[in-house]
Amino acid sequence: MKDRILVLVRHGQSEWNLENRFTGEVDVELTTHGRDEARLTALKLKTISFQVAFTSALKRAQETLDIILEDIQQTSIPVHQSAALNERNYGDLQGFNKAETAEKYGIEQVALWRRSYDVAPPGGESLKMTQERVLPYYQQAIVPCLQQGQNVLIVAHGNSLRSLVMALEQLSEQAISQVDIPTGAPRFYHFDEHMQLIKADYLTESH
């Protein structure tokens, strides 16, 4: 029986990524470069036939997915949007330049907010809190598709995807703090019919 393939993709560069600002749940647009990154991602997915796709309620992820599906000529598959897959809420930091925030609060404090598992920025979500909404949605909405033998594409955000990667790869709190989800670089997860992870593949040139 063939593998079930789950592909995770972070959205392309947004306007606030370009401006080095904390974006979180603010609904900003992709840049021209971000759209190019989506097309680059599509080139790495063109040999995979997807049966369903999932994305967040934010337009930078939705547009990235739209571009990918158009470029791989799979626009007819069902697409599900959910705020459960939104980027983590950065609370009081949203909209502020990251370098200026580090000057204000200190580099170590900002690094703790950004990279730790369970320390939340003021008024915002920690990675743990993000995971507490991502994983139930994954189990309820996405796992059944994989169990049915479908290949699934998820286009979301750096931290919502990190929270899922942590669970899929059984990473420790320390290990996940070292994981970045780059744009334009899909992560492939292959499962057997019992939903056991066979392999995780980030070397996408082979696809």
C-alpha positions in Angstrom: 0.0 0.0 0.0 1.4 3.4 -0.9 2.6 6.0 1.6 0.3 8.8 2.7 2.2 12.1 2.2 1.8 15.1 4.4 3.5 18.3 3.2 4.0 21.3 5.4 4.7 24.7 3.7 5.3 28.1 5.4 3.8 31.0 3.5 6.0 33.2 1.4 7.6 36.5 2.6 5.0 39.0 3.9 5.2 42.7 4.0 5.9 42.6 7.7 8.5 39.9 7.2 10.3 42.3 4.9 10.0 45.1 7.4 11.3 42.8 10.2 8.2 43.3 12.3 6.3 40.9 14.6 3.3 39.9 12.5 1.4 37.2 14.5 -2.3 37.3 13.7 -2.2 40.6 11.9 -3.5 39.9 8.4 -0.8 41.3 6.1 -0.2 40.7 2.4 2.6 38.8 0.6 5.4 40.7 -1.1 6.3 40.1 -4.7 9.2 38.1 -3.4 6.8 36.1 -1.3 4.8 35.2 -4.3 8.0 34.1 -6.1 8.7 31.9 -3.1 5.3 30.3 -3.5 6.1 29.5 -7.1 9.5 28.1 -6.1 7.7 25.8 -3.6 5.3 24.7 -6.3 8.2 23.5 -8.4 9.1 21.1 -5.6 5.5 19.7 -5.4 4.7 19.3 -9.0 5.1 15.5 -8.9 2.7 14.9 -6.0 -1.0 14.5 -6.4 -2.9 16.0 -3.5 -6.4 15.2 -2.5 -7.0 18.0 0.0 -5.4 21.1 1.4 -5.6 23.1 4.6 -4.6 26.6 5.4 -5.1 29.3 8.0 -7.6 32.2 8.2 -4.9 34.6 7.2 -4.5 35.8 3.6 -0.7 35.5 3.4 -1.1 31.7 3.8 -4.2 31.5 1.6 -2.5 33.4 -1.3 0.6 31.2 -1.0 -1.7 28.1 -1.2 -3.6 29.6 -4.2 -0.4 30.2 -6.1 0.9 26.7 -5.4 -2.3 24.9 -6.4 -2.5 27.0 -9.6 1.1 26.3 -10.6 0.8 22.5 -10.0 -2.6 22.5 -11.7 -4.6 21.1 -8.7 -7.0 24.0 -8.1 -10.0 21.6 -8.0 -9.1 19.9 -4.7 -11.0 20.8 -1.5 -9.4 23.6 0.6 -10.2 24.0 4.2 -9.4 27.3 6.1 -9.2 27.4 9.9 -8.0 29.9 12.5 -6.6 26.9 14.4 -3.7 27.1 11.9 -3.1 30.8 12.3 0.3 32.1 13.3 0.8 32.5 17.1 -0.5 35.7 18.5 2.5 37.9 19.5 0.3 40.1 21.7 1.8 43.5 22.6 4.7 42.9 20.2 2.6 42.7 17.0 3.5 45.4 14.6 6.8 46.4 16.3 10.2 46.1 14.7 12.1 43.1 16.1 15.4 44.9 16.4 13.8 47.8 18.2 11.9 45.4 20.5 15.2 43.8 21.4 16.7 47.2 22.2 13.7 47.9 24.5 13.4 44.6 26.3 16.8 43.1 25.8 18.0 40.5 23.3 17.7 37.6 25.8 14.1 38.4 26.8 13.0 38.7 23.2 14.8 35.5 22.3 12.9 33.8 25.2 9.6 35.0 23.9 10.4 33.9 20.3 12.0 30.6 20.9 10.9 29.1 24.2 8.1 26.6 24.4 6.0 27.9 27.2 6.9 31.6 27.8 4.4 33.9 26.1 5.0 37.5 25.0 2.9 40.1 26.9 -0.8 39.6 25.8 0.2 36.8 23.4 0.6 33.1 22.9 3.5 30.8 23.7 4.3 28.0 21.3 2.7 25.7 23.8 -0.6 27.7 23.6 -0.4 27.6 19.8 0.1 23.9 19.9 -3.0 23.5 22.1 -5.1 24.7 19.2 -3.1 23.3 16.3 -2.9 19.6 17.4 -6.7 19.1 18.1 -7.5 20.5 14.7 -4.8 18.3 13.1 -6.2 15.2 14.9 -9.8 16.0 14.1 -9.6 17.3 10.6 -6.4 16.3 8.9 -5.5 12.8 10.3 -8.7 11.3 9.0 -7.8 12.4 5.5 -4.4 10.7 5.8 -6.0 7.6 7.2 -8.2 7.4 4.1 -5.0 7.3 2.0 -5.1 11.0 0.9 -2.0 13.2 0.3 -2.4 16.4 2.3 -0.9 19.8 1.8 -0.9 22.3 4.7 0.1 25.9 4.1 0.4 27.9 7.3 2.9 29.8 9.4 6.3 29.4 11.1 5.0 28.8 14.6 1.8 26.9 13.9 3.9 24.6 11.8 6.7 24.4 14.4 4.1 23.3 16.9 3.0 20.5 14.6 6.6 19.5 13.7 7.3 19.2 17.4 4.6 16.6 17.7 5.2 14.7 14.5 8.9 14.4 15.2 8.6 14.0 18.9 11.0 16.8 19.6 11.8 18.1 23.1 11.2 21.7 24.2 14.9 22.3 23.7 15.1 20.7 20.3 12.1 22.7 18.9 13.7 25.9 20.0 16.4 25.2 17.4 13.9 24.5 14.5 13.1 27.1 11.9 10.6 26.6 9.1 12.0 28.5 6.1 9.9 29.8 3.3 10.1 27.9 0.0 11.2 24.6 1.6 8.5 22.0 2.0 8.7 19.4 4.7 7.5 15.9 3.6 6.1 13.3 6.1 5.4 9.8 4.9 3.0 7.6 6.8 2.0 4.0 6.4 -1.6 2.7 6.6 -1.4 2.6 10.4 -0.4 6.3 10.5 3.1 5.4 11.7 5.7 7.9 10.5 8.0 6.2 7.9 10.3 9.1 7.2 10.5 12.9 7.3 12.2 14.5 4.2 13.4 18.1 3.9 15.8 17.4 1.0 13.1 18.3 -1.5 15.2 18.1 -4.7 14.3 14.4 -5.0 10.6 15.1 -5.4 
